[in-house]
Amino acid sequence: MNSNERIIRLEGKRIFISPDFSIQLTESNLANRVHLFSTRPNIFWRVKVTYDTSTFTIFLDVINYKHDNIEQFNSQTVKGKVVRIVFNKLDWNKLEQYLGSYKEDSLREIADNLPIRMQSSKTEVENSNNTTVAEENKKNNITPSPSNINQTNIDREWTESYEARLKYSDATFIEGGVIITKFTTNNNQVIKHEVFIENLEIGPELDYIKYYFYKIFRDKYFNFNGTIQYKNNIVIDVYDNKSDDIQQIKKSILESVRELQINEILDITNDNDKEKKLYTIPEIIDIFKKEDKKARIIFDSETEIIDILLKPSKHSGNRTQLLFLSGKMQSADHRIKFTLNPKFGFLFTIDGENQRYYCWELLVSHANYLWIVDNTISIEEQYYRVEKSINFIIEYGRNKYKKSYKEGHIDSDIIFKAINHTTKKDTDHDRFKNWKDTFLKYLGDDN
């Protein structure tokens, strides 16, 4: 056997020996004792390692429960086969802070310094002086101790099933499942338990979007149930926790939330700035965050917005035109800009040698607008002029803008064209071809 010191990382239900190799808790002597490590980040321990080549087992003696040499851990590799980890005696006083869900009674076999009176699972006594127990029960889904406890219950164990509800936003989503808080009472004291519900489809990225789950599932709460174990009239464990609602969460929910957020763009307005009509993606995200400070936006590109909004739906009438403009025509040096409700649309920038072309395509309109601006004008001034024209159309209507332009009252130094998507009698192919031919004709030889 060879002995050496290494750094291990503890996260969720896994023990990492190197950045690329880990063992599940079920493959260690912590199985059925520790269900889950705490969600606190960066739990690193320095350990002395002894490797048994006959059983491919490593035996660990913890030297330091608070180690911060992450660089050493990141440089570690695993050379031999490892199928099991065995911890030698642990120190409860140093171990307990890192545990999320566990059975304290079982840990007594491998940990020293455990208290004589046991309350397993991660417990915390809540002060209930300001409210009645009944109010706490209702508010926090508390399961009180059985009301028929008497002296005959001393020195015996029993279990009871429970059912409860919790907001999705109050759960913590980690790798492989969720951590939830379950409350019970012992002698009128409120006891807080961290329990784990497994779902291998779940990852920590879902914790950032859990505030949207009620929009997906049409309910802010999920149901869960489990078993409470009592001994000597106190709760010693909360286990076998399950939830059909949690099990319905799949990895695809990320895409569902992304699609939901993007469709919400159609309803965004910015009443704080009447003159501003053109927005970039970062500016739209800023508006989102102001309206909902808890929102975690999971889209960040124009392509994502176009792909979602142009899925077969009531919004896809201009699909071919929008894909053509955003793909082949949009300038690589400039970002697509957006106009918001009530005229949601896209402003595409097309570079030419002598002129620059700005095409405003509305999502639900059968016409688009093209402004042709001389490149002797700075790009900042060009955007300002086009935004001013769009503002006029939104404020007074396109017919009044066309009339004012034709009479020379507005944009006399800019070329303006309105292009219809032809009639509904045309096939989709003919409609796009006719529009494209007209559009490219206005671009001429400059593009």
Buried (B, 14 or more C-beta within 10 A) or exposed (E): EEEEEBBBBBBBBBBBBBEEEBBBBEBBBBEEBBBBBBBEEEBBBBBBBBBEEEEEBBBBBBEBBEBEEEEBBEEBEEEEEBEBBBBEEBEBEBBBEBBBBBBBBBBBEBBEEBEEEBBBBBBEEBEBEEBEBEEBBEEBBBBBBEEEEEEEBEEEEEEEEBEBEBBBBEBBBBEBBBBBBBBBBBEEBBBBBBBBBBBEBBBBEBBBBBBBBBBBBEBBBBBBBBBBBBBEBBBBBBBEBEBEBBBEBEEEBBEBBBBBBBBBBBEBEBEEEEEEBBBBBEBBBBBBEEEBEEBBBBBEEBEBBBBBBBEEEEBEBBBBBBBBBBEEBBBEEBBBBBBBEEBBBBBBBBBBEEBBBBBBBBBEBBBBBBBBBEBEBEEEEBBEBBBEBBBBBBEEEBEEBBEBBEEEEBBEEBBBBEBEBBEEEBEEEEBBBBBBEBBEEBBEEBB
